[in-house]
């Protein structure tokens, strides 16, 4: 599997509406409408993405070499994704889902189910 690179993740995020990107020295934080949906740690080439708890558990259970439990909060399970272990289409789905779980309903409705590419 060829895997993804940091620019792949950044390109996917930039295709989504109402995105904010904040540099916190050791990591980047990504938000939609002021609410966090993802993180990027460049030195480890990993991202943290908001998911449902069942999805978090399924991802980690199926491929623990690619996905790690980051934390749970408010009924959501955050997942660490090792970029070199996922293809771009899978990363697009995970990023979109994190965004959709976080964005206001009207923003999600306006975007519909159009994945970033």
Phi and psi in degrees as GROMACS dihedral restraints (atoms count N, CA, C in turn):
[ dihedral_restraints ]
;  ai    aj    ak    al  type     phi  dphi    fc
    3     4     5     6     1   -68.8    20    10
    4     5     6     7     1   -31.0    20    10
    6     7     8     9     1    76.5    20    10
    7     8     9    10     1   174.1    20    10
    9    10    11    12     1  -108.8    20    10
   10    11    12    13     1   164.6    20    10
   12    13    14    15     1  -119.6    20    10
   13    14    15    16     1   168.6    20    10
   15    16    17    18     1   -56.7    20    10
   16    17    18    19     1   -43.9    20    10
   18    19    20    21     1   -58.7    20    10
   19    20    21    22     1   -31.0    20    10
   21    22    23    24     1   -60.8    20    10
   22    23    24    25     1   -48.6    20    10
   24    25    26    27     1   -61.3    20    10
   25    26    27    28     1   -46.1    20    10
   27    28    29    30     1   -62.4    20    10
   28    29    30    31     1   -39.6    20    10
   30    31    32    33     1   -63.2    20    10
   31    32    33    34     1   -40.5    20    10
   33    34    35    36     1   -64.8    20    10
   34    35    36    37     1   -46.6    20    10
   36    37    38    39     1   -61.0    20    10
   37    38    39    40     1   -42.8    20    10
   39    40    41    42     1   -66.7    20    10
   40    41    42    43     1   -13.8    20    10
   42    43    44    45     1   -83.4    20    10
   43    44    45    46     1    -9.8    20    10
   45    46    47    48     1   -93.2    20    10
   46    47    48    49     1   146.8    20    10
   48    49    50    51     1   -77.4    20    10
   49    50    51    52     1   153.3    20    10
   51    52    53    54     1    61.8    20    10
   52    53    54    55     1    40.3    20    10
   54    55    56    57     1   -91.8    20    10
   55    56    57    58     1   139.5    20    10
   57    58    59    60     1  -119.0    20    10
   58    59    60    61     1   143.4    20    10
   60    61    62    63     1  -130.4    20    10
   61    62    63    64     1   126.0    20    10
   63    64    65    66     1  -129.2    20    10
   64    65    66    67     1   126.4    20    10
   66    67    68    69     1   -84.9    20    10
   67    68    69    70     1   122.9    20    10
   69    70    71    72     1  -116.7    20    10
   70    71    72    73     1    35.6    20    10
   72    73    74    75     1    70.5    20    10
   73    74    75    76     1   -69.9    20    10
   75    76    77    78     1   -87.5    20    10
   76    77    78    79     1   -12.7    20    10
   78    79    80    81     1  -157.0    20    10
   79    80    81    82     1   165.1    20    10
   81    82    83    84     1  -108.4    20    10
   82    83    84    85     1   145.2    20    10
   84    85    86    87     1  -117.2    20    10
   85    86    87    88     1   135.4    20    10
   87    88    89    90     1  -116.6    20    10
   88    89    90    91     1   137.0    20    10
   90    91    92    93     1  -137.0    20    10
   91    92    93    94     1   160.7    20    10
   93    94    95    96     1  -129.1    20    10
   94    95    96    97     1   127.2    20    10
   96    97    98    99     1    51.4    20    10
   97    98    99   100     1    38.1    20    10
   99   100   101   102     1    81.2    20    10
  100   101   102   103     1     5.0    20    10
  102   103   104   105     1  -116.6    20    10
  103   104   105   106     1   130.1    20    10
  105   106   107   108     1   -70.3    20    10
  106   107   108   109     1   134.0    20    10
  108   109   110   111     1  -126.2    20    10
  109   110   111   112     1    -9.5    20    10
  111   112   113   114     1  -164.0    20    10
  112   113   114   115     1   163.3    20    10
  114   115   116   117     1  -135.7    20    10
  115   116   117   118     1   155.7    20    10
  117   118   119   120     1  -134.1    20    10
  118   119   120   121     1   127.8    20    10
  120   121   122   123     1  -113.2    20    10
  121   122   123   124     1   101.1    20    10
  123   124   125   126     1   -61.8    20    10
  124   125   126   127     1   -43.5    20    10
  126   127   128   129     1   -58.6    20    10
  127   128   129   130     1   -33.8    20    10
  129   130   131   132     1   -99.1    20    10
  130   131   132   133     1    -2.3    20    10
  132   133   134   135     1    52.2    20    10
  133   134   135   136     1    49.0    20    10
  135   136   137   138     1  -128.2    20    10
  136   137   138   139     1   154.3    20    10
  138   139   140   141     1  -126.2    20    10
  139   140   141   142     1   151.5    20    10
  141   142   143   144     1  -110.8    20    10
  142   143   144   145     1   127.1    20    10
  144   145   146   147     1  -130.1    20    10
  145   146   147   148     1   139.0    20    10
  147   148   149   150     1   -69.8    20    10
  148   149   150   151     1   134.4    20    10
  150   151   152   153     1  -143.0    20    10
  151   152   153   154     1   173.9    20    10
  153   154   155   156     1   -74.9    20    10
  154   155   156   157     1   158.6    20    10
  156   157   158   159     1   -62.7    20    10
  157   158   159   160     1   -43.6    20    10
  159   160   161   162     1   -59.5    20    10
  160   161   162   163     1   -37.3    20    10
  162   163   164   165     1   -69.3    20    10
  163   164   165   166     1   -41.5    20    10
  165   166   167   168     1   -55.5    20    10
  166   167   168   169     1   -50.6    20    10
  168   169   170   171     1   -64.8    20    10
  169   170   171   172     1   -38.5    20    10
  171   172   173   174     1   -65.3    20    10
  172   173   174   175     1   -46.1    20    10
  174   175   176   177     1   -61.3    20    10
  175   176   177   178     1   -48.9    20    10
  177   178   179   180     1   -65.9    20    10
  178   179   180   181     1   -39.3    20    10
  180   181   182   183     1   -66.5    20    10
  181   182   183   184     1   -37.0    20    10
  183   184   185   186     1   -78.5    20    10
  184   185   186   187     1   -38.7    20    10
  186   187   188   189     1  -142.1    20    10
  187   188   189   190     1    72.6    20    10
  189   190   191   192     1   -66.4    20    10
  190   191   192   193     1   -13.5    20    10
  192   193   194   195     1   -79.9    20    10
  193   194   195   196     1   -15.4    20    10
  195   196   197   198     1  -111.1    20    10
  196   197   198   199     1   -35.3    20    10
  198   199   200   201     1  -118.8    20    10
  199   200   201   202     1   142.7    20    10
  201   202   203   204     1  -132.8    20    10
  202   203   204   205     1   149.1    20    10
  204   205   206   207     1   -69.7    20    10
  205   206   207   208     1   126.3    20    10
  207   208   209   210     1   -92.4    20    10
  208   209   210   211     1   -59.8    20    10
  210   211   212   213     1  -170.6    20    10
  211   212   213   214     1   170.6    20    10
  213   214   215   216     1  -119.5    20    10
  214   215   216   217     1   148.0    20    10
  216   217   218   219     1  -160.3    20    10
  217   218   219   220     1   128.4    20    10
  219   220   221   222     1    56.8    20    10
  220   221   222   223     1    33.7    20    10
  222   223   224   225     1    85.1    20    10
  223   224   225   226     1     6.3    20    10
  225   226   227   228     1  -114.9    20    10
  226   227   228   229     1   149.6    20    10
  228   229   230   231     1  -113.7    20    10
  229   230   231   232     1   117.0    20    10
  231   232   233   234     1   -86.0    20    10
  232   233   234   235     1   140.9    20    10
  234   235   236   237     1  -122.6    20    10
  235   236   237   238     1   134.0    20    10
  237   238   239   240     1   -86.6    20    10
  238   239   240   241     1   129.3    20    10
  240   241   242   243     1  -115.1    20    10
  241   242   243   244     1   121.8    20    10
  243   244   245   246     1   -81.2    20    10
  244   245   246   247     1   111.6    20    10
  246   247   248   249     1   -56.8    20    10
  247   248   249   250     1   -36.3    20    10
  249   250   251   252     1   -70.6    20    10
  250   251   252   253     1    -6.3    20    10
  252   253   254   255     1  -102.6    20    10
  253   254   255   256     1     0.2    20    10
  255   256   257   258     1  -125.6    20    10
  256   257   258   259     1   149.1    20    10
  258   259   260   261     1   -86.7    20    10
  259   260   261   262     1   162.3    20    10
  261   262   263   264     1   -60.3    20    10
  262   263   264   265     1   -39.1    20    10
  264   265   266   267     1   -65.5    20    10
  265   266   267   268     1   -36.6    20    10
  267   268   269   270     1   -69.3    20    10
  268   269   270   271     1   -41.1    20    10
  270   271   272   273     1   -63.2    20    10
  271   272   273   274     1   -36.8    20    10
  273   274   275   276     1   -61.6    20    10
  274   275   276   277     1   -44.5    20    10
  276   277   278   279     1   -63.7    20    10
  277   278   279   280     1   -44.8    20    10
  279   280   281   282     1   -65.1    20    10
  280   281   282   283     1   -42.0    20    10
  282   283   284   285     1   -66.2    20    10
  283   284   285   286     1   -44.4    20    10
  285   286   287   288     1   -61.8    20    10
  286   287   288   289     1   -43.0    20    10
  288   289   290   291     1   -63.9    20    10
  289   290   291   292     1   -41.4    20    10
  291   292   293   294     1   -60.7    20    10
  292   293   294   295     1   -44.3    20    10
  294   295   296   297     1   -62.9    20    10
  295   296   297   298     1   -47.3    20    10
  297   298   299   300     1   -64.2    20    10
  298   299   300   301     1   -35.8    20    10
  300   301   302   303     1   -68.7    20    10
  301   302   303   304     1   -15.4    20    10
  303   304   305   306     1  -110.7    20    10
  304   305   306   307     1   -32.9    20    10
  306   307   308   309     1   -69.4    20    10
  307   308   309   310     1   152.5    20    10
  309   310   311   312     1   -61.1    20    10
  310   311   312   313     1   150.3    20    10
  312   313   314   315     1   -53.8    20    10
  313   314   315   316     1   -41.7    20    10
  315   316   317   318     1   -67.6    20    10
  316   317   318   319     1   -31.5    20    10
  318   319   320   321     1   -70.3    20    10
  319   320   321   322     1   -41.7    20    10
  321   322   323   324     1   -63.9    20    10
  322   323   324   325     1   -44.3    20    10
  324   325   326   327     1   -62.2    20    10
  325   326   327   328     1   -39.4    20    10
  327   328   329   330     1   -67.3    20    10
  328   329   330   331     1   -32.8    20    10
  330   331   332   333     1   -78.8    20    10
  331   332   333   334     1   -28.6    20    10
  333   334   335   336     1    63.9    20    10
  334   335   336   337     1  -147.9    20    10
  336   337   338   339     1  -103.1    20    10
  337   338   339   340     1    33.0    20    10
  339   340   341   342     1   -83.7    20    10
  340   341   342   343     1   110.2    20    10
  342   343   344   345     1   -72.9    20    10
  343   344   345   346     1   149.5    20    10
  345   346   347   348     1   -68.6    20    10
  346   347   348   349     1   157.9    20    10
